[in-house]
Amino acid sequence: MATPKDLPDVGGFIRDLRRNAKISLRQLAEQAGVSNPYLSQIERGLRRPSAEVLQQLASALRVSTPAMYLRAGLLDDKEGQGVLAAIAADADLTMAQKQSLTQIYETFRRENARLAEATAAAEQTAADAEKTAAEQTAAAAEQTAAGADQAVGSERISGTGTAAGGSEPSNPDPTAADVANLAATGPTTAAGTPTEAVLESVAVTEAGTAPAPTPTPARKTARKVVRKAAATAQEEN
């Protein structure tokens, strides 16, 4: 593999390029933005040009800047520069052929780099889209689970309220109400008026405690009739 030490000096390389392009020393100096004496010293190997001057000369001579840098020893034999060095060191190629090969090679390298960047960008875009879709799916699943938990909680609260409060009977038992009424007011006749026993109890309560009256046969008979009527009314209810 050729190295910069194996190649002709950069001054001779520039001179060969200038002569192949059929331009004078003065014309090349004007196009590169350097003085005529300075360019002459570079071609004779008396001055070592800077990277900026080499770039300007490469542009004026229509050659690649890396090839010019390689000739000047500013680049190592890395990242494909060995190919450029091999092209420049090949004695069987004319200067025009070397320039054409160098340009083609660099064109291929730029195209490959562009394709690599486009592929990386496409892969990144696909990865971002997949990540976004996964995040949206997870968010939807969490929302669905939260809704289900809320529904279950509502059902539990409703069931607890029903169990604690109980359900009241829609049709209360009239017999129970009548029994309660009878317990509060005492037995009544068929017309709904208090029995004689109730009236007597009220009278006794208002008059105070008095000696129990001696029951007479008529009173006993009346009491039996009242008790029977009350029992009959209770059974009918």
C-alpha positions as CSV (number, residue, x, y, z in Angstrom):
1,M,0.0,0.0,0.0
2,A,1.4,3.3,-1.0
3,T,2.0,6.0,1.7
4,P,2.7,9.7,1.3
5,K,6.4,9.1,1.6
6,D,6.3,6.8,-1.5
7,L,4.5,9.5,-3.5
8,P,6.0,12.4,-5.4
9,D,6.2,15.6,-3.4
10,V,3.1,17.8,-3.4
11,G,4.9,20.5,-5.4
12,G,5.6,18.1,-8.3
13,F,2.0,16.8,-8.0
14,I,0.6,20.3,-8.3
15,R,2.9,21.1,-11.2
16,D,1.8,17.9,-13.1
17,L,-1.8,18.8,-12.5
18,R,-1.3,22.3,-13.8
19,R,0.5,21.2,-16.9
20,N,-2.1,18.6,-17.6
21,A,-4.8,21.3,-17.3
22,K,-2.7,23.5,-19.7
23,I,-2.8,26.5,-17.5
24,S,0.1,28.8,-16.7
25,L,1.6,29.3,-13.3
26,R,0.2,32.9,-13.1
27,Q,-3.3,31.7,-14.0
28,L,-3.3,29.0,-11.3
29,A,-2.0,31.5,-8.7
30,E,-4.8,33.9,-9.5
31,Q,-7.5,31.2,-9.3
32,A,-6.1,29.8,-6.0
33,G,-5.7,33.3,-4.5
34,V,-2.0,33.1,-3.9
35,S,1.0,35.0,-5.3
36,N,2.9,33.8,-8.3
37,P,6.3,33.5,-6.5
38,Y,4.7,31.6,-3.6
39,L,3.2,29.1,-6.0
40,S,6.5,28.7,-7.8
41,Q,8.2,27.9,-4.5
42,I,5.6,25.3,-3.7
43,E,6.1,23.5,-7.1
44,R,9.8,23.5,-6.6
45,G,9.5,22.0,-3.1
46,L,10.8,25.1,-1.3
47,R,7.6,25.9,0.6
48,R,5.2,23.6,2.3
49,P,1.6,24.9,1.6
50,S,-1.0,25.0,4.4
51,A,-4.2,23.0,4.3
52,E,-6.2,26.1,3.3
53,V,-3.9,26.8,0.3
54,L,-4.0,23.1,-0.7
55,Q,-7.8,23.2,-0.6
56,Q,-7.8,26.3,-2.9
57,L,-5.3,24.7,-5.3
58,A,-7.4,21.5,-5.4
59,S,-10.5,23.5,-6.2
60,A,-8.7,25.4,-9.0
61,L,-7.2,22.2,-10.4
62,R,-10.5,20.3,-10.0
63,V,-9.2,17.5,-7.9
64,S,-10.4,16.2,-4.6
65,T,-9.2,17.9,-1.5
66,P,-8.4,14.6,0.3
67,A,-6.2,13.6,-2.6
68,M,-4.3,16.8,-2.3
69,Y,-4.1,16.4,1.5
70,L,-2.8,12.8,1.0
71,R,-0.1,14.0,-1.3
72,A,0.9,16.6,1.2
73,G,1.1,14.0,4.0
74,L,-1.8,15.6,5.9
75,L,-3.9,12.4,5.9
76,D,-3.1,8.9,7.1
77,D,-3.9,5.7,5.1
78,K,-7.3,5.3,6.7
79,E,-11.0,5.5,5.8
80,G,-10.3,4.7,2.1
81,Q,-7.5,7.2,1.7
82,G,-5.3,4.2,0.7
83,V,-7.3,3.9,-2.5
84,L,-6.7,7.6,-3.4
85,A,-3.0,7.0,-2.6
86,A,-2.9,4.0,-4.9
87,I,-4.6,5.9,-7.7
88,A,-2.1,8.8,-7.3
89,A,0.9,6.5,-7.2
90,D,-0.1,4.4,-10.2
91,A,2.4,5.2,-13.0
92,D,0.3,3.5,-15.7
93,L,-2.5,6.1,-15.3
94,T,-2.5,9.5,-16.9
95,M,-3.2,12.5,-14.7
96,A,-6.7,12.8,-16.3
97,Q,-7.5,9.2,-15.5
98,K,-6.3,9.6,-11.9
99,Q,-8.6,12.6,-11.5
100,S,-11.5,10.8,-13.0
101,L,-11.0,7.7,-10.8
102,T,-10.6,9.9,-7.7
103,Q,-13.8,11.7,-8.5
104,I,-15.7,8.5,-9.2
105,Y,-14.4,6.9,-6.0
106,E,-15.4,9.9,-3.8
107,T,-18.8,10.0,-5.5
108,F,-19.4,6.4,-4.5
109,R,-18.3,7.1,-1.0
110,R,-20.6,10.1,-0.6
111,E,-23.6,8.2,-2.1
112,N,-23.0,5.3,0.3
113,A,-22.8,7.7,3.2
114,R,-26.0,9.4,2.1
115,L,-27.8,6.0,1.9
116,A,-26.5,5.0,5.3
117,E,-27.8,8.2,6.8
118,A,-31.2,7.8,5.1
119,T,-31.4,4.2,6.4
120,A,-30.6,5.2,9.9
121,A,-33.2,8.0,9.8
122,A,-35.8,5.5,8.5
123,E,-35.0,3.0,11.2
124,Q,-35.2,5.7,13.9
125,T,-38.6,6.9,12.5
126,A,-39.9,3.3,12.6
127,A,-38.6,2.8,16.2
128,D,-40.3,6.1,17.3
129,A,-43.6,5.1,15.6
130,E,-43.5,1.6,17.3
131,K,-42.7,3.2,20.7
132,T,-45.6,5.7,20.3
133,A,-48.0,2.9,19.3
134,A,-47.0,0.9,22.3
135,E,-47.4,3.8,24.6
136,Q,-50.9,4.5,23.2
137,T,-51.9,0.9,23.6
138,A,-50.7,0.8,27.2
139,A,-52.6,4.0,28.0
140,A,-55.8,2.6,26.4
141,A,-55.4,-0.6,28.5
142,E,-54.9,1.4,31.7
143,Q,-58.0,3.5,31.0
144,T,-60.1,0.4,30.3
145,A,-58.9,-1.2,33.5
146,A,-59.6,1.9,35.5
147,G,-63.2,2.0,34.0
148,A,-63.7,-1.6,35.0
149,D,-62.5,-1.0,38.5
150,Q,-64.8,2.0,38.9
151,A,-67.8,0.0,37.7
152,V,-67.0,-2.8,40.1
153,G,-66.7,-0.3,42.9
154,S,-70.1,1.2,42.1
155,E,-71.7,-2.2,42.1
156,R,-70.2,-3.0,45.5
157,I,-71.4,0.3,47.0
158,S,-74.9,-0.3,45.7
159,G,-75.0,-3.8,47.1
160,T,-73.7,-2.7,50.5
161,G,-76.4,0.1,50.7
162,T,-79.2,-2.4,49.9
163,A,-78.0,-4.9,52.5
164,A,-77.6,-2.2,55.2
165,G,-80.9,-0.4,54.6
166,G,-82.9,-3.4,53.8
167,S,-86.0,-3.4,51.6
168,E,-89.3,-2.3,53.1
169,P,-92.3,-4.4,52.3
170,S,-94.4,-2.9,49.6
171,N,-97.7,-4.2,51.1
172,P,-97.6,-3.9,54.9
173,D,-99.6,-6.5,56.8
174,P,-102.9,-4.8,57.9
175,T,-103.3,-7.3,60.7
176,A,-100.1,-6.1,62.3
177,A,-101.3,-2.5,62.1
178,D,-104.6,-3.4,63.6
179,V,-102.9,-5.3,66.5
180,A,-100.7,-2.3,67.2
181,N,-103.8,0.0,67.1
182,L,-105.7,-2.4,69.4
183,A,-102.7,-2.4,71.8
184,A,-102.6,1.4,71.9
185,T,-106.4,2.2,72.1
186,G,-107.9,-1.0,73.5
187,P,-110.7,-3.1,72.0
188,T,-113.3,-1.3,69.9
189,T,-116.8,-2.1,68.8
190,A,-117.8,-2.8,65.1
191,A,-118.5,0.9,64.7
192,G,-115.0,1.7,65.8
193,T,-116.0,3.2,69.3
194,P,-114.1,2.2,72.4
195,T,-115.7,-0.6,74.4
196,E,-117.2,-0.2,77.8
197,A,-114.1,-1.6,79.4
198,V,-112.0,1.1,77.8
199,L,-114.4,3.8,78.8
200,E,-114.4,2.5,82.4
201,S,-110.6,2.5,82.4
202,V,-110.5,6.1,81.2
203,A,-113.0,7.1,83.9
204,V,-111.1,5.3,86.6
205,T,-107.9,7.0,85.5
206,E,-109.5,10.5,85.6
207,A,-111.3,9.9,89.0
208,G,-108.3,8.2,90.7
209,T,-108.1,4.9,92.5
210,A,-111.5,3.9,93.8
211,P,-112.8,0.7,95.4
212,A,-113.7,-1.9,92.8
213,P,-117.4,-1.9,92.3
214,T,-119.3,-5.0,93.1
215,P,-120.2,-6.6,89.8
216,T,-123.9,-7.1,89.2
217,P,-125.4,-9.8,87.0
218,A,-126.3,-7.2,84.4
219,R,-122.8,-5.8,84.4
220,K,-121.3,-9.2,84.0
221,T,-123.5,-10.0,81.1
222,A,-122.6,-6.7,79.5
223,R,-118.9,-7.3,79.9
224,K,-119.2,-10.7,78.3
225,V,-121.1,-9.2,75.4
226,V,-118.4,-6.6,74.9
227,R,-115.6,-9.1,75.2
228,K,-117.3,-11.4,72.7
229,A,-117.8,-8.5,70.3
230,A,-114.2,-7.4,70.6
231,A,-113.0,-10.9,70.0
232,T,-115.3,-11.3,67.0
233,A,-114.0,-7.9,65.5
234,Q,-110.4,-9.0,66.1
235,E,-110.9,-12.3,64.3
236,E,-112.6,-10.6,61.3
237,N,-109.7,-8.3,61.0
